[in-house]
Amino acid sequence: MSYVGPDFEPPQPRRRRGPLTVALAALVPGALLGWLVYETVGGPGDDGGSGRAGVRSSSPAASSAPSDDAKEPSASPKPTSTPSASAPAASGPLKGKVVVIDPGHNPGNFQHTSEINRKVNIGTNSKECDTTGTSTNDGYTEAKFTLDVAHRMRTLLQEQGATVKLTQDGDRPFGPCVDERARIGNQAKADAVVSIHADGSGAGNRGFHVILPGAVHAGAADTRAIVGPSRDLGERVAGRFVAVTGSAPSNYIGDGGGLVTREDLGGLNLSTVPKVFIECGNMRDSKDAALLTSGAWRQKAAQGISEGIVSFLRG
């Protein structure tokens, strides 16, 4: 499903990524005024420190990775801790805005398979509370990846004045379940929610895609009011992700446009606020894995996603 969003142009051949980046950046004048030029810190497999993108202080570098297909597991037992709250927001263009970042999966899910396999209601049907997520062939987990990117995003968005909450910060044994993840964004009255993931497809399948909520009205699910704003959010995130990372939209899902609509994910079905998922790349492809395990690239990913959120919130 190809598209031309406010911050996106169709992907060009690799040799033209430089011009594409410039063109895309020009489409969002003023969206990120005041962001400093950044110099990333870290290399492949470097989880010890976050890079900097207009960041005066580095964010925590623990990482957690998103899952590949059953992105949002069903509900799980009650959390042992509350969602990670933002530090006091700084003054900035996003002052008064609330952003919820949902790092897909939890590093502890591997040790709690019975709990995360418990079924929860996602509106249309029942689904597992959560999954363990995927990993690279060398064992770098999606859960580590997603948490690391979430930390970097939190720093960037707080510098813009946003109040930022994480659905989990590696501070609970497992989960939360997909229904609880949605509930956290709803209860926060978030202006935008982004769930961070990385895919686990076959070798040769490369690129990112953004998952949008379909129009679902069944049981506890009613996404009709958020379909439009979520698409706007997703288009802006996709556009800025291309511009900042140089990554192309997925070559195996989404018809080359980088956007996919789904009606089977509890985290989207149960959301009452604008929300999207992003699969940042394919952990099972060696070329994508080289990017996903690079601290410098993860900083770019965090910046691209954050810029898309800022563009959405500033209109």
SULRAVEN-V51170 format. One record per residue. RES is the residue in three letters. SS is DSSP state (alpha for helix, beta for strand, coil for the rest). D_LAST is the distance of its C-alpha to the last C-alpha in whole Angstrom. Layout:
RES	SS	D_LAST
RES	SS	D_LAST
This chain:
MET	coil	23
SER	coil	22
TYR	coil	18
VAL	coil	16
GLY	coil	13
PRO	coil	10
ASP	coil	11
PHE	coil	15
GLU	coil	18
PRO	coil	21
PRO	coil	23
GLN	coil	26
PRO	coil	30
ARG	alpha	30
ARG	alpha	31
ARG	alpha	28
ARG	alpha	26
GLY	alpha	26
PRO	alpha	24
LEU	alpha	22
THR	alpha	21
VAL	alpha	20
ALA	alpha	19
LEU	alpha	16
ALA	alpha	15
ALA	alpha	15
LEU	coil	12
VAL	coil	10
PRO	coil	11
GLY	coil	11
ALA	coil	9
LEU	coil	12
LEU	coil	14
GLY	coil	17
TRP	coil	17
LEU	coil	21
VAL	coil	23
TYR	coil	24
GLU	coil	28
THR	coil	28
VAL	coil	31
GLY	coil	33
GLY	coil	34
PRO	beta	35
GLY	coil	36
ASP	coil	35
ASP	coil	34
GLY	coil	35
GLY	coil	32
SER	coil	28
GLY	coil	27
ARG	coil	25
ALA	coil	22
GLY	coil	21
VAL	coil	23
ARG	coil	26
SER	coil	27
SER	coil	28
SER	coil	27
PRO	coil	29
ALA	coil	30
ALA	coil	32
SER	coil	30
SER	beta	30
ALA	coil	30
PRO	coil	28
SER	coil	30
ASP	coil	30
ASP	coil	31
ALA	coil	31
LYS	coil	28
GLU	coil	28
PRO	coil	32
SER	coil	33
ALA	coil	33
SER	coil	35
PRO	coil	38
LYS	coil	36
PRO	coil	35
THR	coil	37
SER	coil	34
THR	coil	31
PRO	coil	27
SER	beta	27
ALA	coil	25
SER	coil	23
ALA	coil	25
PRO	coil	24
ALA	coil	20
ALA	coil	20
SER	coil	18
GLY	coil	15
PRO	coil	12
LEU	coil	11
LYS	coil	14
GLY	coil	15
LYS	coil	13
VAL	beta	15
VAL	beta	15
VAL	beta	18
ILE	beta	20
ASP	beta	22
PRO	beta	25
GLY	coil	27
HIS	coil	30
ASN	coil	33
PRO	alpha	35
GLY	alpha	38
ASN	alpha	37
PHE	alpha	40
GLN	alpha	43
HIS	coil	42
THR	alpha	42
SER	alpha	43
GLU	alpha	41
ILE	alpha	38
ASN	coil	40
ARG	coil	40
LYS	beta	38
VAL	beta	35
ASN	beta	34
ILE	coil	31
GLY	coil	31
THR	coil	32
ASN	coil	35
SER	beta	36
LYS	beta	35
GLU	beta	36
CYS	coil	34
ASP	coil	33
THR	coil	35
THR	coil	36
GLY	coil	33
THR	coil	35
SER	beta	36
THR	coil	37
ASN	coil	40
ASP	coil	41
GLY	coil	40
TYR	coil	36
THR	beta	35
GLU	alpha	31
ALA	alpha	31
LYS	alpha	32
PHE	alpha	29
THR	alpha	26
LEU	alpha	27
ASP	alpha	27
VAL	alpha	24
ALA	alpha	23
HIS	alpha	24
ARG	alpha	23
MET	alpha	19
ARG	alpha	20
THR	alpha	21
LEU	alpha	18
LEU	alpha	16
GLN	alpha	18
GLU	alpha	19
GLN	coil	15
GLY	coil	16
ALA	coil	15
THR	beta	18
VAL	beta	19
LYS	beta	21
LEU	beta	23
THR	coil	25
GLN	coil	28
ASP	coil	29
GLY	coil	33
ASP	coil	34
ARG	coil	35
PRO	coil	38
PHE	coil	36
GLY	coil	33
PRO	coil	31
CYS	coil	32
VAL	alpha	29
ASP	alpha	29
GLU	alpha	29
ARG	alpha	26
ALA	alpha	24
ARG	alpha	25
ILE	alpha	24
GLY	alpha	20
ASN	alpha	21
GLN	alpha	23
ALA	coil	21
LYS	coil	18
ALA	coil	16
ASP	coil	12
ALA	beta	12
VAL	beta	16
VAL	beta	17
SER	beta	21
ILE	beta	22
HIS	beta	25
ALA	beta	27
ASP	beta	30
GLY	coil	33
SER	coil	34
GLY	coil	37
ALA	coil	38
GLY	coil	36
ASN	coil	33
ARG	coil	31
GLY	coil	27
PHE	beta	24
HIS	beta	22
VAL	beta	19
ILE	beta	20
LEU	beta	19
PRO	beta	20
GLY	coil	22
ALA	coil	23
VAL	coil	26
HIS	beta	27
ALA	beta	31
GLY	coil	32
ALA	coil	30
ALA	beta	27
ASP	beta	25
THR	coil	21
ARG	coil	21
ALA	coil	18
ILE	coil	16
VAL	alpha	17
GLY	alpha	14
PRO	alpha	11
SER	alpha	13
ARG	alpha	13
ASP	alpha	10
LEU	alpha	10
GLY	alpha	13
GLU	alpha	12
ARG	alpha	10
VAL	alpha	13
ALA	alpha	16
GLY	alpha	14
ARG	alpha	14
PHE	alpha	17
VAL	alpha	19
ALA	alpha	18
VAL	alpha	19
THR	alpha	22
GLY	coil	24
SER	coil	24
ALA	coil	24
PRO	beta	23
SER	coil	26
ASN	coil	29
TYR	coil	31
ILE	coil	28
GLY	coil	25
ASP	coil	27
GLY	coil	26
GLY	coil	22
GLY	coil	21
LEU	beta	20
VAL	beta	22
THR	beta	22
ARG	beta	25
GLU	coil	26
ASP	coil	29
LEU	coil	27
GLY	alpha	27
GLY	alpha	24
LEU	alpha	22
ASN	alpha	24
LEU	coil	25
SER	coil	21
THR	coil	20
VAL	coil	16
PRO	coil	14
LYS	beta	16
VAL	beta	17
PHE	beta	20
ILE	beta	20
GLU	beta	24
CYS	beta	24
GLY	beta	27
ASN	beta	31
MET	coil	33
ARG	coil	36
ASP	coil	36
SER	alpha	37
LYS	alpha	35
ASP	alpha	32
ALA	alpha	34
ALA	alpha	34
LEU	alpha	30
LEU	alpha	30
THR	coil	33
SER	beta	32
GLY	alpha	30
ALA	alpha	29
TRP	alpha	27
ARG	alpha	26
GLN	alpha	24
LYS	alpha	22
ALA	alpha	21
ALA	alpha	20
GLN	alpha	18
GLY	alpha	16
ILE	alpha	15
SER	alpha	14
GLU	alpha	12
GLY	alpha	11
ILE	alpha	10
VAL	alpha	8
SER	alpha	6
PHE	alpha	5
LEU	alpha	6
ARG	alpha	4
GLY	coil	0
